[in-house]
Amino acid sequence: MSAITRDTSPTTGTPGAAAPSSRAHDGGLLLLRLALGLTVAAHGAQKLFGWFGGGGIEGTGQFFAMSGYPSGETMAVIAGLSEVLGGLGLALGVLTPLAGAAVLGTLVNAVAVKWGGGFFAPAGVEYEVLLAAGAGALALTGPGRIAVDRLLPLPAHRFGHGVAAVVIGLAAAGLVLLVRT
């Protein structure tokens, strides 16, 4: 016969839901970082290098110009670099709050460009919203223990760091949207 035990809260000692194990938490964050970060980095590579069927700087620049952004090719480089560097930063867990902010800011602009197509595919924004939410969540939570950030001489991640990064990403996105006609 097996004994049934209830988990208790470590702070109050009262019965409650068990907290996830550190390994489960860190493994889940790693999986999220890899999937989201590499997806966004590949999307940026489409813009910068024309890889994976992308338009490269020239084609993406034309799209940005048609979407109302000034200096389309410059905006293509900025968006591409934000996606490649932010995506790789998330995947590796390097400067995670800032990487998440870079991805979040870029995706806020993507949502603004596609907004008129509704929420669902094929012309909707659900994909961009999901990626933006994931990037914001990673900025807020940090990378977990399986990350390059743990090897750098940086202070430990705090919620306030994530909030500041998200605010910076949203502010940058807003400024870019202000120059869009």
C-alpha positions in Angstrom: 0.0 0.0 0.0 1.4 3.4 -0.9 1.2 6.5 1.2 -0.5 9.6 -0.3 1.2 12.8 0.7 0.1 16.3 0.1 2.6 19.0 -0.8 2.7 22.0 1.5 3.6 25.6 0.9 7.3 26.2 1.8 6.4 29.5 3.4 3.2 28.7 5.3 3.3 24.9 5.7 -0.3 24.7 4.5 -1.5 22.2 2.0 -1.5 23.5 -1.6 -0.3 22.9 -5.1 3.2 21.7 -5.5 5.7 24.2 -7.0 7.3 22.9 -10.2 10.7 21.4 -9.7 13.7 23.6 -10.6 14.6 21.2 -13.4 11.1 21.2 -14.9 11.0 25.0 -14.7 14.4 25.5 -16.2 13.8 22.8 -18.9 10.4 24.4 -19.8 12.0 27.9 -20.1 14.8 26.4 -22.2 12.3 24.8 -24.6 10.4 28.0 -24.9 13.5 30.1 -25.4 14.8 27.8 -28.1 11.6 27.5 -30.1 10.7 31.2 -29.9 14.2 32.5 -30.3 15.2 30.3 -33.2 11.9 31.0 -35.0 12.3 34.8 -34.6 16.0 34.6 -35.6 15.2 32.7 -38.8 12.5 35.3 -39.6 15.2 38.0 -39.2 17.5 36.1 -41.5 14.8 36.2 -44.1 14.9 40.0 -43.9 18.7 40.4 -43.7 20.0 37.7 -46.0 17.0 36.5 -48.0 17.3 33.0 -46.4 14.4 30.7 -46.1 12.5 32.3 -49.0 12.8 35.8 -47.5 13.1 39.1 -49.5 16.5 40.1 -48.2 17.1 43.8 -47.4 15.9 45.1 -50.7 12.6 43.1 -50.9 11.9 43.6 -47.2 12.7 47.3 -47.6 10.2 47.6 -50.3 7.6 46.0 -48.1 8.4 48.4 -45.2 8.1 51.4 -47.6 4.7 50.1 -48.9 3.6 49.7 -45.2 4.3 53.4 -44.5 7.7 53.3 -42.9 10.3 55.8 -44.0 13.6 54.5 -45.3 12.4 51.1 -46.0 15.8 49.4 -46.3 17.0 51.0 -43.1 13.9 49.7 -41.3 14.5 46.3 -42.8 18.0 46.2 -41.4 16.8 47.4 -38.0 13.9 44.8 -37.9 16.2 42.1 -39.2 18.9 42.8 -36.6 16.4 43.0 -33.8 14.9 39.7 -34.8 18.3 37.9 -35.4 20.1 39.3 -32.4 17.0 39.2 -30.1 16.1 35.7 -31.2 19.6 34.3 -30.7 19.8 36.1 -27.4 16.6 34.4 -26.3 17.6 31.0 -27.6 21.0 31.2 -25.8 19.7 33.0 -22.8 22.0 36.0 -23.2 20.9 39.4 -21.9 17.4 37.8 -21.8 15.3 40.8 -20.8 16.9 43.0 -23.5 16.6 40.2 -26.1 12.9 39.8 -25.2 12.4 43.5 -25.4 14.0 43.6 -28.9 11.7 40.8 -30.1 8.6 42.3 -28.4 9.2 45.8 -30.0 9.6 44.3 -33.5 6.5 42.2 -33.1 4.4 45.1 -31.9 5.2 46.7 -35.2 4.4 43.5 -37.1 1.0 43.4 -35.4 0.3 47.0 -36.3 1.1 46.4 -40.0 -1.1 43.3 -40.2 -3.9 44.5 -37.9 -6.6 45.0 -40.6 -6.6 41.3 -41.4 -8.4 40.2 -38.3 -7.0 37.9 -35.6 -6.9 34.5 -37.3 -4.9 33.1 -40.2 -4.3 33.5 -43.0 -4.1 37.3 -42.8 -4.5 37.6 -39.0 -2.1 38.5 -36.2 -2.4 35.5 -33.9 1.1 34.3 -34.8 2.7 37.7 -34.1 0.7 38.1 -30.9 1.8 34.7 -29.6 5.5 35.4 -30.3 5.2 38.9 -28.7 3.6 37.4 -25.6 6.3 34.7 -25.4 9.1 37.3 -25.7 7.5 39.5 -23.1 7.0 36.6 -20.8 10.7 35.6 -21.1 11.8 39.2 -20.5 9.7 39.1 -17.3 10.7 35.7 -16.0 14.3 35.5 -17.1 16.0 32.6 -18.9 16.1 30.0 -16.1 19.3 28.3 -15.0 20.2 26.7 -18.3 21.4 29.9 -20.0 24.5 31.8 -20.9 23.3 34.6 -18.6 24.3 32.4 -15.6 27.9 32.5 -16.8 28.1 36.2 -17.2 29.1 38.6 -14.4 25.6 40.1 -14.2 23.3 40.6 -11.3 20.7 37.8 -10.9 17.5 38.4 -12.9 14.8 40.3 -11.1 11.2 41.0 -12.1 12.0 44.7 -12.1 14.7 44.1 -14.8 12.0 42.4 -16.9 9.5 45.1 -16.4 12.0 47.8 -17.4 13.0 45.8 -20.5 9.3 45.3 -21.5 8.7 49.1 -21.1 11.8 49.9 -23.2 10.7 47.5 -25.9 7.1 48.9 -26.0 8.4 52.5 -25.9 10.8 51.8 -28.8 8.0 50.1 -30.8 5.7 53.2 -30.1 8.4 55.6 -31.4 8.9 53.6 -34.6 5.1 53.5 -35.1 5.0 57.3 -34.7 7.2 57.7 -37.8 5.0 55.3 -39.9 2.6 57.1 -42.2 
